[in-house]
């Protein structure tokens, strides 16, 4: 197709929307190491997960062989309220940069949650309702996941308790209000409502909290409440499965305009957006059909891939969840209070950790002032105010496009615009008023987290 004829936004029709999710593990040459039962230190079974997750989600978590999973009709119907999402050509950004690169982004912010998180939230709420559960619990950091899940739970009539990282709860009161509008009960974490929260506050009364803290509280409430289960918005295999719809739509839309990305870029916190965006392109890489560069972008203040250890670790601060082998800063790691850009989790998806460890993808870390510089430039050129998380990918996409300007190469770049930043104005204001500063943890800062890692030999299995 002639480049001049490519529209700014490429939409699939409802009928073209994928009817199946793609399970990336089915094509991985080597599987991630198994989760471990924290009591026995043996591989966790599907049954081990039943007290925490509903049964279908526990099955999806453990299924490494089913390549494609049918999307239930009820979930497809919900998706049609905001999907397919557009693939956009960033013509104005390209012009502003003076680059020969072609820049595309998959925009996931066209729903009330303002992010990609709704893709998994509706699936998890659906399976919980189908099983007959009476309530759900979860955690949220920046607030997108809590918002998305409150929407999904409201739709399926499920009460929801959201443990929101305390510093985010304070920085984003309107995100909290949206969750409450959809019926979610918001508790700032760590709190006095759980044993895990009380212990964390006893050890560190002034902590701003972390996703690890909030997960501990949410899991504790789930396992101690009849008819209640816990759901997670990132990291897990099941979440990457649901989010594969992002990449499947992206690839399908690019095929319509006869394009294929040379570089695929996604922001990386726990891995949900990145894993979803890259999934069908990584399939091509694993099967030898193509060899795109795949780049994960994380904050310099929470650098799990670029500075973390590839080791078994707990997924929560109170150490009550199964252990996963992943790139991690230690389950006790607390991001700096001035960390404004989201992506706060101490570890990375086991699937993505394994792919990174085996050399199938790259990782970079970026300082938050450079992230917000990219966010404001993008907003001015493309008229979308990006979420700070998304702006990490924008930063690196701009950097790659400027490299193309230097070399004269007309590479095709695809990045994930995971959502909008309308509830992040405190952070934007700090940047615009010159009050934002960069924090990069020293080796001494990271040492306590590494020292807290479980003593599991690398060759345990």
C-alpha positions as semicolon CSV with decimal commas, in nm:
position;residue;x (nm);y (nm);z (nm)
1;X;0,000;0,000;0,000
2;X;0,127;0,350;-0,083
3;X;0,241;0,520;0,239
4;X;0,047;0,834;0,144
5;X;-0,273;0,630;0,145
6;X;-0,228;0,490;0,495
7;X;-0,487;0,663;0,720
8;X;-0,398;0,813;1,055
9;X;-0,607;0,544;1,225
10;X;-0,658;0,189;1,105
11;X;-0,966;0,017;1,247
12;X;-1,066;-0,345;1,220
13;X;-1,438;-0,419;1,206
14;X;-1,617;-0,602;1,488
15;X;-1,630;-0,909;1,267
16;X;-1,251;-0,898;1,225
17;X;-1,185;-0,887;1,598
18;X;-0,994;-1,199;1,716
19;X;-1,216;-1,476;1,852
20;X;-0,929;-1,649;2,035
21;X;-0,649;-1,544;2,267
22;X;-0,296;-1,661;2,188
23;X;-0,093;-1,853;2,449
24;X;0,270;-1,761;2,386
25;X;0,400;-2,046;2,601
26;X;0,284;-2,299;2,341
27;X;0,561;-2,179;2,107
28;X;0,839;-2,115;2,360
29;X;1,136;-2,344;2,306
30;X;1,201;-2,350;2,682
31;X;0,927;-2,295;2,938
32;X;0,956;-2,060;3,237
33;X;1,051;-2,246;3,553
34;X;0,745;-2,363;3,750
35;X;0,590;-2,166;4,032
36;X;0,677;-2,313;4,370
37;X;0,446;-2,390;4,658
38;X;0,599;-2,177;4,937
39;X;0,536;-2,449;5,196
40;X;0,678;-2,752;5,013
41;X;0,911;-2,576;4,766
42;X;0,776;-2,817;4,505
43;X;0,615;-2,709;4,177
44;X;0,271;-2,564;4,243
45;X;-0,019;-2,760;4,098
46;X;-0,338;-2,623;3,948
47;X;-0,520;-2,738;4,262
48;X;-0,277;-2,537;4,478
49;X;-0,413;-2,224;4,312
50;X;-0,783;-2,293;4,374
51;X;-0,798;-2,113;4,713
52;X;-0,667;-1,795;4,544
53;X;-0,799;-1,800;4,184
54;X;-1,118;-1,929;4,032
55;X;-1,074;-2,267;3,864
56;X;-1,072;-2,165;3,497
57;X;-0,812;-1,897;3,564
58;X;-0,600;-2,144;3,761
59;X;-0,618;-2,374;3,458
60;X;-0,514;-2,096;3,222
61;X;-0,228;-2,010;3,454
62;X;-0,084;-2,361;3,425
63;X;-0,169;-2,440;3,061
64;X;0,150;-2,426;2,853
65;X;0,032;-2,631;2,556
66;X;-0,298;-2,491;2,426
67;X;-0,191;-2,246;2,155
68;X;-0,526;-2,070;2,107
69;X;-0,801;-2,028;2,368
70;X;-1,156;-1,941;2,265
71;X;-1,276;-1,605;2,395
72;X;-1,618;-1,664;2,557
73;X;-1,906;-1,503;2,367
74;X;-2,001;-1,294;2,674
75;X;-1,647;-1,152;2,685
76;X;-1,650;-1,089;2,309
77;X;-1,976;-0,899;2,349
78;X;-1,823;-0,684;2,623
79;X;-1,512;-0,624;2,411
80;X;-1,731;-0,490;2,131
81;X;-1,822;-0,191;2,349
82;X;-1,465;-0,057;2,308
83;X;-1,279;-0,289;2,070
84;X;-1,124;-0,329;1,822
85;X;-0,892;-0,047;1,929
86;X;-0,719;0,162;1,661
87;X;-0,370;0,124;1,522
88;X;-0,248;0,478;1,463
89;X;0,022;0,629;1,241
90;X;0,204;0,911;1,425
91;X;0,249;1,133;1,121
92;X;0,277;1,455;1,320
93;X;0,534;1,311;1,561
94;X;0,737;1,180;1,269
95;X;0,734;1,528;1,113
96;X;0,832;1,698;1,440
97;X;1,127;1,461;1,480
98;X;1,231;1,489;1,116
99;X;1,275;1,114;1,102
100;X;1,241;0,879;0,806
101;X;1,105;0,617;1,048
102;X;0,740;0,518;1,032
103;X;0,592;0,526;1,382
104;X;0,275;0,334;1,469
105;X;0,107;0,298;1,805
106;X;-0,172;0,075;1,930
107;X;-0,405;0,295;2,135
108;X;-0,571;0,116;2,428
109;X;-0,711;0,419;2,611
110;X;-1,052;0,437;2,446
111;X;-1,253;0,312;2,745
112;X;-1,345;0,452;3,085
113;X;-1,058;0,278;3,264
114;X;-0,830;0,467;3,025
115;X;-0,608;0,166;2,965
116;X;-0,555;-0,185;2,830
117;X;-0,636;-0,334;3,170
118;X;-1,003;-0,384;3,085
119;X;-0,906;-0,663;2,840
120;X;-0,819;-0,898;3,127
121;X;-1,053;-0,750;3,388
122;X;-1,366;-0,847;3,195
123;X;-1,234;-1,200;3,135
124;X;-1,148;-1,255;3,501
125;X;-1,478;-1,114;3,626
126;X;-1,666;-1,330;3,376
127;X;-1,497;-1,653;3,491
128;X;-1,556;-1,562;3,856
129;X;-1,926;-1,498;3,794
130;X;-1,956;-1,819;3,594
131;X;-1,811;-2,015;3,887
132;X;-2,066;-1,861;4,123
133;X;-1,825;-1,662;4,338
134;X;-1,972;-1,392;4,559
135;X;-1,690;-1,130;4,559
136;X;-1,338;-1,048;4,440
137;X;-1,033;-0,868;4,576
138;X;-0,741;-0,709;4,398
139;X;-0,465;-0,452;4,427
140;X;-0,393;-0,148;4,212
141;X;-0,093;0,080;4,178
142;X;-0,151;0,371;3,944
143;X;-0,521;0,287;3,947
144;X;-0,593;0,168;3,594
145;X;-0,637;-0,195;3,698
146;X;-0,861;-0,108;3,991
147;X;-1,075;0,108;3,764
148;X;-1,096;-0,159;3,494
149;X;-1,187;-0,434;3,737
150;X;-1,449;-0,218;3,909
151;X;-1,610;-0,165;3,566
152;X;-1,608;-0,538;3,493
153;X;-1,737;-0,634;3,838
154;X;-2,017;-0,378;3,813
155;X;-2,119;-0,530;3,480
156;X;-2,128;-0,885;3,618
157;X;-2,271;-0,787;3,959
158;X;-1,972;-0,882;4,176
159;X;-1,868;-0,686;4,488
160;X;-1,501;-0,579;4,474
161;X;-1,244;-0,468;4,729
162;X;-0,944;-0,279;4,589
163;X;-0,626;-0,236;4,793
164;X;-0,468;0,072;4,635
165;X;-0,102;0,158;4,693
166;X;-0,114;0,437;4,951
167;X;0,104;0,688;4,766
168;X;-0,109;0,643;4,452
169;X;-0,427;0,677;4,655
170;X;-0,299;1,013;4,780
171;X;-0,169;1,130;4,443
172;X;-0,476;1,022;4,244
173;X;-0,793;1,089;4,447
174;X;-1,007;1,106;4,133
175;X;-0,893;0,762;4,018
176;X;-1,013;0,639;4,357
177;X;-1,343;0,820;4,300
178;X;-1,395;0,647;3,965
179;X;-1,339;0,305;4,124
180;X;-1,594;0,395;4,390
181;X;-1,839;0,519;4,125
182;X;-1,842;0,168;3,979
183;X;-1,900;0,021;4,326
184;X;-1,548;-0,078;4,424
185;X;-1,446;-0,048;4,790
186;X;-1,103;0,123;4,800
187;X;-0,861;0,069;5,088
188;X;-0,524;0,249;5,097
189;X;-0,246;-0,008;5,135
190;X;-0,082;-0,095;5,365
191;X;-0,381;-0,081;5,595
192;X;-0,493;-0,196;5,937
193;X;-0,760;-0,420;5,786
194;X;-0,532;-0,722;5,735
195;X;-0,263;-0,899;5,929
196;X;-0,015;-0,842;5,645
197;X;-0,091;-0,471;5,637
198;X;-0,055;-0,432;6,012
199;X;0,283;-0,608;6,006
200;X;0,412;-0,386;5,723
201;X;0,297;-0,072;5,908
202;X;0,458;-0,194;6,228
203;X;0,791;-0,234;6,049
204;X;0,761;0,089;5,848
205;X;0,485;0,321;5,976
206;X;0,547;0,592;5,716
207;X;0,569;0,373;5,406
208;X;0,395;0,485;5,090
209;X;0,325;0,122;5,011
210;X;0,400;-0,092;4,708
211;X;0,221;-0,334;4,479
212;X;0,378;-0,617;4,677
213;X;0,215;-0,483;4,996
214;X;-0,123;-0,442;4,828
215;X;-0,108;-0,793;4,679
216;X;-0,041;-0,939;5,025
217;X;-0,348;-0,768;5,166
218;X;-0,573;-0,860;4,875
219;X;-0,470;-1,226;4,880
220;X;-0,516;-1,246;5,258
221;X;-0,868;-1,106;5,231
222;X;-0,953;-1,345;4,947
223;X;-0,840;-1,663;5,120
224;X;-1,008;-1,564;5,449
225;X;-1,345;-1,466;5,296
226;X;-1,592;-1,739;5,188
227;X;-1,685;-1,724;4,820
228;X;-1,412;-1,469;4,747
229;X;-1,114;-1,498;4,512
230;X;-0,822;-1,278;4,418
231;X;-0,752;-1,143;4,069
232;X;-0,433;-0,978;3,941
233;X;-0,391;-0,730;3,658
234;X;-0,041;-0,814;3,540
235;X;0,253;-1,056;3,573
236;X;0,050;-1,378;3,555
237;X;0,040;-1,611;3,254
238;X;-0,340;-1,584;3,240
239;X;-0,321;-1,204;3,213
240;X;-0,073;-1,215;2,926
241;X;-0,307;-1,462;2,755
242;X;-0,601;-1,219;2,776
243;X;-0,389;-0,922;2,671
244;X;-0,273;-1,103;2,357
245;X;-0,574;-0,945;2,187
246;X;-0,367;-0,623;2,168
247;X;-0,094;-0,784;1,960
248;X;-0,332;-0,994;1,754
249;X;-0,528;-0,686;1,650
250;X;-0,206;-0,492;1,589
251;X;-0,063;-0,756;1,359
252;X;-0,390;-0,795;1,173
253;X;-0,418;-0,417;1,120
254;X;-0,058;-0,394;0,999
255;X;-0,123;-0,673;0,752
256;X;-0,412;-0,468;0,610
257;X;-0,168;-0,187;0,526
258;X;0,109;-0,428;0,423
259;X;0,340;-0,330;0,707
260;X;0,547;-0,526;0,960
261;X;0,739;-0,368;1,248
262;X;1,119;-0,370;1,261
263;X;1,105;-0,260;1,627
264;X;0,829;-0,328;1,884
265;X;0,839;-0,125;2,205
266;X;0,632;-0,159;2,520
267;X;0,644;-0,019;2,871
268;X;0,724;-0,282;3,133
269;X;0,602;-0,298;3,492
270;X;0,463;-0,643;3,555
271;X;0,440;-0,724;3,186
272;X;0,070;-0,728;3,087
273;X;0,076;-0,465;2,811
274;X;0,419;-0,563;2,682
275;X;0,336;-0,934;2,677
276;X;0,006;-0,871;2,502
277;X;0,152;-0,639;2,238
278;X;0,446;-0,857;2,142
279;X;0,279;-1,200;2,157
280;X;0,209;-1,272;1,786
281;X;0,532;-1,100;1,678
282;X;0,727;-1,304;1,933
283;X;0,556;-1,611;1,787
284;X;0,706;-1,517;1,449
285;X;1,045;-1,476;1,614
286;X;1,028;-1,808;1,797
287;X;0,917;-1,996;1,485
288;X;1,168;-1,828;1,253
289;X;0,915;-1,637;1,041
290;X;1,055;-1,291;1,125
291;X;1,310;-1,129;1,355
292;X;1,183;-0,797;1,491
293;X;1,366;-0,620;1,772
294;X;1,152;-0,626;2,085
295;X;1,231;-0,368;2,353
296;X;1,094;-0,350;2,709
297;X;1,110;-0,005;2,870
298;X;1,106;0,031;3,246
299;X;1,157;0,318;3,492
300;X;1,511;0,377;3,614
301;X;1,369;0,399;3,968
302;X;1,220;0,046;3,952
303;X;1,454;-0,143;3,715
304;X;1,361;-0,510;3,757
305;X;1,485;-0,629;3,415
306;X;1,791;-0,410;3,374
307;X;1,922;-0,435;3,730
308;X;1,722;-0,711;3,895
309;X;1,819;-1,072;3,965
310;X;1,679;-1,369;3,773
311;X;1,573;-1,572;4,072
312;X;1,283;-1,729;4,256
313;X;1,096;-1,471;4,459
314;X;0,762;-1,415;4,625
315;X;0,509;-1,215;4,429
316;X;0,407;-1,018;4,738
317;X;0,572;-0,844;5,032
318;X;0,424;-1,064;5,307
319;X;0,553;-1,376;5,127
320;X;0,226;-1,567;5,120
321;X;0,195;-1,620;4,743
322;X;0,362;-1,893;4,537
323;X;0,718;-1,816;4,430
324;X;0,800;-1,746;4,066
325;X;1,133;-1,733;3,889
326;X;1,153;-1,388;3,739
327;X;1,367;-1,080;3,718
328;X;1,311;-0,917;4,054
329;X;1,434;-0,646;4,289
330;X;1,312;-0,846;4,589
331;X;0,958;-0,865;4,721
332;X;1,038;-0,607;4,989
333;X;1,151;-0,341;4,739
334;X;0,971;-0,009;4,783
335;X;0,980;0,243;4,496
336;X;1,085;0,596;4,586
337;X;0,792;0,820;4,693
338;X;0,877;1,061;4,408
339;X;0,822;0,783;4,154
340;X;0,537;0,930;3,947
341;X;0,529;0,715;3,636
342;X;0,365;0,390;3,749
343;X;0,528;0,056;3,666
344;X;0,599;0,001;4,035
345;X;0,610;-0,378;4,065
346;X;0,924;-0,539;4,205
347;X;0,927;-0,826;3,954
348;X;0,854;-0,907;3,592
349;X;0,626;-1,164;3,430
350;X;0,790;-1,510;3,436
351;X;0,716;-1,548;3,063
352;X;0,885;-1,220;2,974
353;X;1,166;-1,283;3,220
354;X;1,244;-1,613;3,049
355;X;1,230;-1,460;2,700
356;X;1,460;-1,177;2,811
357;X;1,697;-1,418;2,984
358;X;1,716;-1,628;2,667
359;X;1,793;-1,328;2,448
360;X;1,468;-1,287;2,256
361;X;1,410;-0,932;2,374
362;X;1,597;-0,628;2,504
363;X;1,538;-0,397;2,799
364;X;1,620;-0,035;2,874
365;X;1,546;0,189;3,170
366;X;1,463;0,560;3,147
367;X;1,450;0,847;3,396
368;X;1,111;0,996;3,467
369;X;1,193;1,353;3,360
370;X;1,288;1,220;3,014
371;X;0,966;1,017;3,016
372;X;0,754;1,327;3,079
373;X;0,948;1,525;2,817
374;X;0,844;1,258;2,567
375;X;0,486;1,258;2,698
376;X;0,442;1,633;2,651
377;X;0,595;1,627;2,302
378;X;0,366;1,340;2,201
379;X;0,059;1,516;2,345
380;X;0,132;1,833;2,149
381;X;0,182;1,646;1,822
382;X;-0,076;1,365;1,844
383;X;-0,342;1,533;2,066
384;X;-0,357;1,242;2,313
385;X;-0,242;1,294;2,672
386;X;-0,056;0,967;2,742
387;X;-0,044;0,779;3,068
388;X;0,300;0,810;3,229
389;X;0,339;0,434;3,194
390;X;0,278;0,458;2,819
391;X;0,520;0,748;2,795
392;X;0,808;0,514;2,878
393;X;0,742;0,342;2,545
394;X;0,701;0,680;2,374
395;X;1,041;0,789;2,509
396;X;1,217;0,491;2,358
397;X;1,019;0,509;2,032
398;X;1,136;0,870;1,995
399;X;1,494;0,768;2,071
400;X;1,480;0,493;1,809
401;X;1,325;0,730;1,553
402;X;1,604;0,982;1,614
403;X;1,860;0,708;1,552
404;X;1,688;0,651;1,217
405;X;1,728;1,024;1,149
406;X;2,102;0,989;1,203
407;X;2,141;0,678;0,987
408;X;1,878;0,756;0,725
409;X;1,706;0,420;0,782
410;X;1,330;0,418;0,734
411;X;1,249;0,160;0,999
412;X;0,895;0,075;1,103
413;X;0,838;0,124;1,476
414;X;0,536;-0,004;1,670
415;X;0,477;0,088;2,033
416;X;0,198;0,036;2,281
417;X;0,007;0,345;2,392
418;X;-0,144;0,167;2,689
419;X;-0,373;0,444;2,805
420;X;-0,447;0,806;2,885
421;X;-0,305;1,026;3,159
422;X;-0,603;1,232;3,267
423;X;-0,578;1,107;3,627
424;X;-0,203;1,173;3,640
425;X;-0,211;1,551;3,644
426;X;-0,030;1,574;3,978
427;X;0,270;1,416;3,809
428;X;0,234;1,629;3,497
429;X;0,211;1,941;3,715
430;X;0,527;1,842;3,902
431;X;0,710;1,807;3,572
432;X;0,576;2,128;3,417
433;X;0,654;2,328;3,732
434;X;1,008;2,193;3,759
435;X;0,941;2,003;4,082
436;X;1,003;1,657;3,937
437;X;1,341;1,499;3,990
438;X;1,496;1,168;3,896
439;X;1,576;0,898;4,145
440;X;1,797;0,607;4,048
441;X;1,853;0,355;4,328
442;X;2,213;0,283;4,423
443;X;2,348;-0,067;4,462
444;X;2,319;-0,009;4,836
445;X;1,951;0,080;4,792
446;X;1,889;-0,246;4,604
447;X;2,089;-0,463;4,843
448;X;1,814;-0,525;5,107
449;X;1,574;-0,653;4,842
450;X;1,831;-0,893;4,701
451;X;1,925;-1,015;5,047
452;X;1,560;-1,101;5,112
453;X;1,537;-1,337;4,811
454;X;1,448;-1,698;4,902
455;X;1,744;-1,933;4,910
456;X;1,641;-2,143;4,610
457;X;1,932;-2,274;4,395
458;X;1,915;-2,177;4,027
459;X;1,926;-2,544;3,934
460;X;1,652;-2,639;4,183
461;X;1,476;-2,830;3,901
